[in-house]
Amino acid sequence: MGLSYRARKRWALVILLVGLPVYIVLAVTLVDLFDRPPLWLEAVIYIGLGFLWMAPFRFVFRGTGLPDPDARDAPAPDARDPKGEVSPPRPRS
């Protein structure tokens, strides 16, 4: 069974806030273990490692920028008045 939309958004946040900094430190440490390569090769290594970290997490990030598919009938955030009450839906034109 796949992750729900909310679970995917939460995991994406954890991966970006915790996992990515840890991965950056590990990548820099790994490259630092060897003699410093030429600048162009070092850039290629970091770009390759930059794409490599996200490959296993594609399914987590897929669709997280889209509206929640389970909450199709929920009002848009701008449909609230200053008191926090939901206004009736506007007719579609």
C-alpha positions in Angstrom: 0.0 0.0 0.0 1.3 3.4 -0.9 1.8 6.3 1.4 -1.0 8.8 1.8 -0.6 12.4 0.5 -0.1 13.8 4.0 2.4 11.1 4.9 4.4 11.7 1.7 4.4 15.5 2.5 5.7 14.8 6.0 8.3 12.3 4.9 9.5 14.8 2.2 9.9 17.5 4.8 11.9 15.1 7.1 14.1 14.0 4.2 14.8 17.6 3.2 15.4 19.0 6.7 17.3 16.1 8.2 18.4 13.7 5.5 19.7 16.2 2.9 22.1 18.0 5.3 23.4 14.6 6.6 23.9 13.5 3.0 25.8 16.7 2.1 28.2 16.2 5.1 28.7 12.6 4.0 29.3 13.5 0.4 31.8 16.2 1.3 33.6 13.9 3.7 33.8 11.2 1.1 35.3 13.5 -1.6 37.7 14.9 1.1 39.1 11.4 1.8 40.9 11.5 -1.6 43.3 14.1 -2.9 41.4 17.1 -4.3 40.5 16.4 -7.9 40.4 19.1 -10.6 37.6 21.6 -10.2 35.6 20.3 -13.2 35.8 16.7 -11.9 34.8 17.8 -8.4 31.8 19.7 -9.8 30.8 16.6 -11.8 31.1 14.4 -8.6 29.0 16.8 -6.6 26.3 17.1 -9.3 26.2 13.3 -9.7 25.9 12.9 -5.9 23.2 15.6 -5.9 21.1 13.5 -8.3 22.0 10.2 -6.6 20.5 11.2 -3.2 17.1 11.8 -4.5 16.7 8.7 -6.7 15.5 6.4 -3.9 13.0 9.1 -2.7 11.2 9.8 -6.0 8.0 8.2 -4.9 8.0 10.3 -1.8 8.4 13.6 -3.6 6.1 12.8 -6.5 3.0 15.0 -6.4 3.7 16.7 -3.1 3.5 20.2 -4.8 0.0 19.4 -6.1 -3.2 20.0 -4.2 -4.3 17.1 -2.0 -6.2 14.6 -4.2 -8.2 13.3 -1.3 -9.6 16.8 -0.3 -11.1 17.8 -3.7 -14.2 19.3 -2.0 -12.3 21.3 0.6 -12.5 25.0 0.1 -9.5 26.9 -1.2 -7.5 28.8 1.5 -8.6 32.1 -0.1 -12.3 31.2 0.4 -12.1 32.1 4.1 -13.3 35.4 5.4 -11.3 37.3 8.1 -13.3 35.6 10.8 -12.2 32.2 9.6 -15.6 31.1 8.4 -15.9 29.4 5.0 -17.8 31.4 2.4 -20.1 29.7 0.0 -18.5 28.5 -3.2 -18.4 30.9 -6.1 -20.3 29.9 -9.3 -18.2 28.7 -12.1 -18.2 30.6 -15.3 
